[in-house]
Amino acid sequence: MSKMLLIILIVLTCISCENRNQLEIVFENKLTETDQTTLDRIIISYDNFIKSEFKGKTDQFLSQIESNKQVLNKLKKQEYCELVRMFDESTLEYKSKNVNYDSVYISDSGSIITIPQPEDVSEIGLKLDEEISILRPGRTIEEEIEEIKNRGYPRFISTSSFISALSKIENENILVKEYVNAREAAGYINPKRMASSILKSEVDVNNYFVKRIIAIELFIKQIKSEYGC
């Protein structure tokens, strides 16, 4: 390799690192000190989890989530639930309350039931849909609709500092932009679909921002799902 080419590569690497670090600083500056501390704790726990349970292979963790399999170490339940408690007490995630919808509609396809209720959608643009592709055996459409009417659905009543911070740098990172748009449009991301999407797209799971998205959307949600804490 020529000396000139080596110099060019070093310069490009430095520019890339400087840009990345600047984005990280912008992101972190938008979080409160408490939220940043909580997020750091989550990342440390997540990193240790991936190293100890999957020998550092995040794709194996994603594959387990995609397959709806339990992945957590029961011996660490107390530690993980404490992490969830810190997360829930922070402002990293939206705070919500339940609303019951009083009307449902069948989509144009006739096979999917949706629940659009503009008056119950919060100001941040939350859109909630319940989709049923195949009715359960022995259930009529009317029975399914009645059950859906009586369910409680989350309505966001506060902002997420995590999403707000990411939105400050989303135009610099296409993956972050797609995530922020998805969260702001639907409010909730299905972990199984997210894991599958990451595996198919072959994104860099060790990217600063991608790792934090995975830790919150998959690791924290998996703890809640498996342990109910």
Backbone hydrogen bonds in HBPLUS format (Angstrom, degrees):
<---DONOR---> <-ACCEPTOR-->    atom                        ^
c    i                          cat <-CA-CA->   ^        H-A-AA   ^      H-
h    n   atom  resd res      DA  || num        DHA   H-A  angle D-A-AA Bond
n    s   type  num  typ     dist DA aas  dist angle  dist       angle   num
A0006-LEU N   A0002-SER O   3.08 MM   4  6.32 156.9  2.14 148.5 155.0     1
A0007-ILE N   A0003-LYS O   3.03 MM   4  6.27 153.1  2.10 145.4 152.3     2
A0008-ILE N   A0004-MET O   3.02 MM   4  6.32 157.1  2.08 147.5 153.4     3
A0009-LEU N   A0005-LEU O   2.99 MM   4  6.25 160.9  2.02 151.1 155.6     4
A0010-ILE N   A0006-LEU O   3.02 MM   4  6.24 156.6  2.08 147.8 154.0     5
A0011-VAL N   A0007-ILE O   2.96 MM   4  6.20 160.7  1.99 151.9 156.9     6
A0012-LEU N   A0008-ILE O   2.94 MM   4  6.17 164.4  1.96 153.6 157.6     7
A0013-THR N   A0009-LEU O   2.96 MM   4  6.10 155.4  2.02 145.1 151.9     8
A0014-CYS N   A0010-ILE O   2.97 MM   4  6.18 157.3  2.02 148.1 154.2     9
A0015-ILE N   A0011-VAL O   2.94 MM   4  6.20 157.0  1.99 150.7 157.0    10
A0016-SER N   A0012-LEU O   2.98 MM   4  6.16 159.1  2.02 146.3 151.9    11
A0017-CYS N   A0013-THR O   2.93 MM   4  6.17 162.1  1.96 151.2 155.7    12
A0018-GLU N   A0014-CYS O   2.85 MM   4  6.01 158.7  1.90 147.8 154.0    13
A0019-ASN N   A0015-ILE O   2.95 MM   4  6.13 160.6  1.99 150.0 154.7    14
A0020-ARG N   A0016-SER O   2.93 MM   4  6.13 162.0  1.96 149.5 154.8    15
A0021-ASN N   A0017-CYS O   2.86 MM   4  6.01 165.1  1.88 151.3 155.5    16
A0022-GLN N   A0018-GLU O   2.94 MM   4  6.09 150.2  2.03 143.0 151.4    17
A0023-LEU N   A0019-ASN O   3.04 MM   4  6.33 154.5  2.10 147.9 154.0    18
A0024-GLU N   A0020-ARG O   3.01 MM   4  6.32 152.7  2.09 148.1 156.0    19
A0025-ILE N   A0021-ASN O   2.93 MM   4  6.18 153.5  2.00 146.7 153.5    20
A0026-VAL N   A0022-GLN O   2.96 MM   4  6.24 159.1  2.00 149.7 155.0    21
A0027-PHE N   A0023-LEU O   2.96 MM   4  6.15 162.5  1.99 147.6 152.5    22
A0028-GLU N   A0024-GLU O   2.87 MM   4  6.07 170.2  1.88 153.3 155.9    23
A0029-ASN N   A0025-ILE O   2.91 MM   4  5.97 151.5  1.99 147.5 155.0    24
A0030-LYS N   A0027-PHE O   3.11 MM   3  5.51 150.6  2.20 107.6 116.3    25
A0031-LEU N   A0028-GLU O   3.14 MM   3  5.41 160.5  2.18 107.6 113.7    26
A0036-GLN N   A0032-THR O   2.94 MM   4  6.16 160.1  1.98 154.7 160.2    27
A0037-THR N   A0033-GLU O   2.97 MM   4  6.14 156.2  2.02 144.9 151.3    28
A0038-THR N   A0034-THR O   2.95 MM   4  6.19 159.0  1.99 149.1 154.9    29
A0039-LEU N   A0035-ASP O   2.86 MM   4  6.03 161.3  1.90 148.8 154.1    30
A0040-ASP N   A0036-GLN O   2.90 MM   4  6.07 155.6  1.96 145.8 152.5    31
A0041-ARG N   A0037-THR O   3.03 MM   4  6.28 153.2  2.10 144.6 151.5    32
A0042-ILE N   A0038-THR O   2.97 MM   4  6.28 153.6  2.04 148.5 155.8    33
A0043-ILE N   A0039-LEU O   2.96 MM   4  6.23 159.7  2.00 151.6 156.5    34
A0044-ILE N   A0040-ASP O   2.99 MM   4  6.22 161.1  2.03 150.6 155.3    35
A0045-SER N   A0041-ARG O   3.03 MM   4  6.19 164.8  2.05 148.7 152.8    36
A0046-TYR N   A0042-ILE O   2.80 MM   4  5.96 155.8  1.86 148.2 155.9    37
A0047-ASP N   A0043-ILE O   2.83 MM   4  5.97 164.7  1.85 152.3 155.9    38
A0048-ASN N   A0044-ILE O   3.03 MM   4  6.21 163.9  2.06 148.2 152.5    39
A0049-PHE N   A0045-SER O   2.92 MM   4  6.06 148.9  2.02 142.0 151.2    40
A0050-ILE N   A0046-TYR O   2.96 MM   4  6.24 164.2  1.98 156.7 159.2    41
A0051-LYS N   A0047-ASP O   3.00 MM   4  6.20 159.6  2.05 149.6 155.4    42
A0052-SER N   A0048-ASN O   2.88 MM   4  5.97 162.7  1.91 148.0 152.9    43
A0053-GLU N   A0049-PHE O   2.88 MM   4  5.74 165.8  1.90 153.2 157.7    44
A0054-PHE N   A0050-ILE O   3.01 MM   4  5.16 143.4  2.15 122.9 133.2    45
A0056-GLY N   A0050-ILE O   2.90 MM   6  5.07 165.4  1.92 122.0 121.4    46
A0057-LYS N   A0054-PHE O   2.92 MM   3  5.35 165.3  1.95 117.4 122.2    47
A0060-GLN N   A0057-LYS O   3.12 MM   3  5.72 142.0  2.27 112.4 121.3    48
A0061-PHE N   A0058-THR O   3.03 MM   3  5.12 116.7  2.44  98.7 114.1    49
A0062-LEU N   A0058-THR O   2.95 MM   4  6.30 160.2  1.99 156.1 161.8    50
A0063-SER N   A0059-ASP O   2.92 MM   4  6.07 149.4  2.02 139.1 147.4    51
A0064-GLN N   A0060-GLN O   3.05 MM   4  6.30 148.6  2.16 142.9 150.4    52
A0065-ILE N   A0061-PHE O   3.07 MM   4  6.41 155.9  2.13 149.4 155.8    53
A0066-GLU N   A0062-LEU O   2.88 MM   4  6.09 159.9  1.92 149.0 155.0    54
A0067-SER N   A0063-SER O   3.05 MM   4  6.21 136.6  2.24 135.6 146.4    55
A0067-SER N   A0064-GLN O   3.19 MM   3  5.07 126.3  2.50  90.1 103.8    56
A0069-LYS N   A0064-GLN O   2.95 MM   5  5.25 174.4  1.96 156.2 154.7    57
A0068-ASN N   A0065-ILE O   3.03 MM   3  5.06 164.1  2.06 108.8 112.3    58
A0076-LYS N   A0073-ASN O   2.93 MM   3  5.63 159.6  1.97 120.0 126.6    59
A0077-LYS N   A0074-LYS O   3.19 MM   3  5.22 160.8  2.23 113.2 112.0    60
A0080-TYR N   A0076-LYS O   2.88 MM   4  6.10 166.7  1.90 163.2 167.1    61
A0081-CYS N   A0077-LYS O   2.84 MM   4  5.97 161.0  1.88 154.6 159.8    62
A0082-GLU N   A0078-GLN O   3.03 MM   4  6.15 145.3  2.16 141.0 149.9    63
A0083-LEU N   A0079-GLU O   3.15 MM   4  6.43 144.5  2.28 139.2 148.6    64
A0083-LEU N   A0080-TYR O   3.09 MM   3  5.00 119.4  2.48  91.2 106.3    65
A0084-VAL N   A0080-TYR O   3.02 MM   4  6.41 151.4  2.11 146.2 153.6    66
A0085-ARG N   A0081-CYS O   2.92 MM   4  6.17 151.8  2.00 141.7 149.4    67
A0086-MET N   A0082-GLU O   3.05 MM   4  6.33 159.2  2.09 146.6 150.9    68
A0087-PHE N   A0083-LEU O   2.97 MM   4  6.25 156.6  2.03 145.9 152.9    69
A0088-ASP N   A0084-VAL O   2.81 MM   4  6.03 164.2  1.84 156.3 159.7    70
A0089-GLU N   A0085-ARG O   3.01 MM   4  6.17 142.5  2.15 144.2 153.9    71
A0090-SER N   A0086-MET O   3.11 MM   4  6.23 119.2  2.49 136.7 150.9    72
A0090-SER N   A0087-PHE O   3.15 MM   3  5.20 146.7  2.26  99.3 109.2    73
A0161-SER N   A0091-THR O   2.88 MM  70  5.86 176.1  1.88 155.5 154.2    74
A0162-PHE N   A0092-LEU O   3.38 MM  70  4.84 159.3  2.43 116.1 120.2    75
A0157-ILE N   A0095-LYS O   2.83 MM  62  5.82 176.2  1.83 156.9 157.6    76
A0097-LYS N   A0155-ARG O   3.05 MM  58  5.41 152.8  2.13 138.1 144.0    77
A0155-ARG N   A0097-LYS O   2.69 MM  58  5.41 153.7  1.76 156.6 165.4    78
A0099-VAL N   A0153-TYR O   2.80 MM  54  5.30 147.6  1.90 139.7 149.3    79
A0153-TYR N   A0099-VAL O   2.89 MM  54  5.30 159.1  1.94 140.4 146.4    80
A0105-TYR N   A0114-THR O   3.01 MM   9  5.54 178.0  2.01 168.4 168.2    81
A0114-THR N   A0105-TYR O   2.92 MM   9  5.54 164.3  1.94 175.9 176.9    82
A0107-SER N   A0112-ILE O   2.92 MM   5  5.62 177.2  1.92 177.9 177.6    83
A0110-GLY N   A0107-SER O   2.94 MM   3  5.41 147.6  2.04 110.6 120.4    84
A0120-ASP N   A0117-GLN O   2.88 MM   3  5.46 150.3  1.96 119.6 128.7    85
A0121-VAL N   A0118-PRO O   3.17 MM   3  5.22 164.3  2.20 106.1 110.4    86
A0125-GLY N   A0122-SER O   3.16 MM   3  5.93 163.9  2.19 122.2 124.6    87
A0139-ARG N   A0136-ARG O   3.04 MM   3  5.58 155.1  2.10 142.1 141.4    88
A0144-GLU N   A0140-THR O   3.06 MM   4  6.39 157.8  2.11 151.2 157.2    89
A0145-ILE N   A0141-ILE O   2.87 MM   4  6.10 162.0  1.91 153.9 159.0    90
A0146-GLU N   A0142-GLU O   2.98 MM   4  6.17 157.8  2.03 146.1 151.8    91
A0147-GLU N   A0143-GLU O   3.07 MM   4  6.27 155.3  2.13 144.6 150.7    92
A0148-ILE N   A0144-GLU O   2.97 MM   4  6.24 161.3  2.01 152.1 157.2    93
A0149-LYS N   A0145-ILE O   2.95 MM   4  6.19 155.3  2.01 150.5 157.1    94
A0150-ASN N   A0146-GLU O   3.34 MM   4  6.57 144.2  2.47 138.9 146.6    95
A0150-ASN N   A0147-GLU O   3.12 MM   3  5.32 126.8  2.42  98.7 111.8    96
A0151-ARG N   A0148-ILE O   3.17 MM   3  5.30 155.6  2.24 104.3 111.7    97
A0164-SER N   A0160-SER O   2.94 MM   4  6.14 164.1  1.96 152.3 157.6    98
A0165-ALA N   A0161-SER O   2.88 MM   4  5.91 154.2  1.94 140.2 146.5    99
A0166-LEU N   A0162-PHE O   3.03 MM   4  6.23 160.0  2.07 144.8 150.5   100
A0167-SER N   A0163-ILE O   2.90 MM   4  6.06 147.9  2.00 147.0 155.9   101
A0168-LYS N   A0165-ALA O   3.17 MM   3  5.51 150.0  2.27 105.1 113.6   102
A0169-ILE N   A0166-LEU O   3.01 MM   3  5.60 156.8  2.07 115.7 122.5   103
A0172-GLU N   A0169-ILE O   2.95 MM   3  5.58 160.7  1.99 121.4 127.8   104
A0173-ASN N   A0170-GLU O   3.17 MM   3  5.33 161.0  2.21 106.8 112.6   105
A0177-LYS N   A0173-ASN O   2.99 MM   4  6.23 158.0  2.03 152.8 159.8   106
A0178-GLU N   A0174-ILE O   2.99 MM   4  6.21 156.9  2.04 145.8 150.8   107
A0179-TYR N   A0175-LEU O   3.08 MM   4  6.30 155.7  2.14 144.3 150.9   108
A0180-VAL N   A0176-VAL O   2.87 MM   4  6.10 170.8  1.88 158.9 160.8   109
A0181-ASN N   A0177-LYS O   2.97 MM   4  6.09 164.7  2.00 149.3 153.9   110
A0182-ALA N   A0178-GLU O   3.02 MM   4  6.14 154.1  2.09 140.8 147.8   111
A0183-ARG N   A0179-TYR O   2.91 MM   4  6.18 161.2  1.94 156.2 161.1   112
A0184-GLU N   A0180-VAL O   2.91 MM   4  6.06 161.5  1.95 152.4 157.7   113
A0185-ALA N   A0181-ASN O   2.94 MM   4  5.97 139.8  2.11 139.4 150.1   114
A0186-ALA N   A0182-ALA O   2.94 MM   4  5.97 166.3  1.96 150.6 154.0   115
A0187-GLY N   A0183-ARG O   2.67 MM   4  4.52 131.4  1.90 116.7 131.8   116
A0194-MET N   A0190-ASN O   2.93 MM   4  6.14 155.3  2.00 154.8 163.0   117
A0195-ALA N   A0191-PRO O   2.86 MM   4  6.04 165.8  1.88 155.2 158.1   118
A0196-SER N   A0192-LYS O   3.05 MM   4  6.21 161.3  2.08 145.4 150.8   119
A0197-SER N   A0193-ARG O   2.89 MM   4  6.04 154.7  1.96 143.9 150.9   120
A0198-ILE N   A0194-MET O   2.98 MM   4  6.23 158.6  2.03 153.2 158.1   121
A0199-LEU N   A0195-ALA O   3.05 MM   4  6.26 161.3  2.08 149.9 154.9   122
A0200-LYS N   A0196-SER O   3.05 MM   4  6.24 155.8  2.11 147.6 153.9   123
A0201-SER N   A0197-SER O   2.99 MM   4  6.09 151.8  2.07 145.9 153.4   124
A0202-GLU N   A0198-ILE O   3.04 MM   4  6.02 127.1  2.33 141.4 152.7   125
A0207-ASN N   A0204-ASP O   3.08 MM   3  5.49 165.6  2.10 113.8 117.6   126
A0211-LYS N   A0207-ASN O   2.86 MM   4  5.84 170.1  1.87 165.7 167.1   127
A0213-ILE N   A0209-PHE O   3.00 MM   4  6.30 151.2  2.09 149.8 158.1   128
A0214-ILE N   A0210-VAL O   2.92 MM   4  6.17 163.7  1.95 156.0 160.0   129
A0215-ALA N   A0211-LYS O   2.92 MM   4  6.09 157.9  1.97 146.2 152.7   130
A0216-ILE N   A0212-ARG O   3.16 MM   4  6.28 154.7  2.23 140.5 145.8   131
A0217-GLU N   A0213-ILE O   2.82 MM   4  5.84 167.9  1.83 156.8 160.4   132
A0218-LEU N   A0214-ILE O   2.80 MM   4  5.27 152.6  1.88 138.2 145.1   133
A0219-PHE N   A0214-ILE O   3.18 MM   5  6.64 157.1  2.23 146.9 153.8   134
A0220-ILE N   A0215-ALA O   2.94 MM   5  6.27 153.6  2.01 154.1 161.3   135
A0222-GLN N   A0218-LEU O   2.88 MM   4  5.77 143.4  2.01 136.6 146.3   136
A0223-ILE N   A0219-PHE O   3.08 MM   4  6.38 150.6  2.17 146.9 154.3   137
A0224-LYS N   A0220-ILE O   3.11 MM   4  6.45 161.2  2.15 149.9 154.4   138
A0225-SER N   A0221-LYS O   2.88 MM   4  6.04 153.9  1.95 143.4 151.3   139
A0226-GLU N   A0222-GLN O   2.86 MM   4  5.97 167.0  1.87 152.6 155.2   140
A0227-TYR N   A0223-ILE O   2.92 MM   4  5.75 162.6  1.95 148.1 153.9   141
A0228-GLY N   A0224-LYS O   2.78 MM   4  4.77 134.6  1.99 121.8 131.8   142
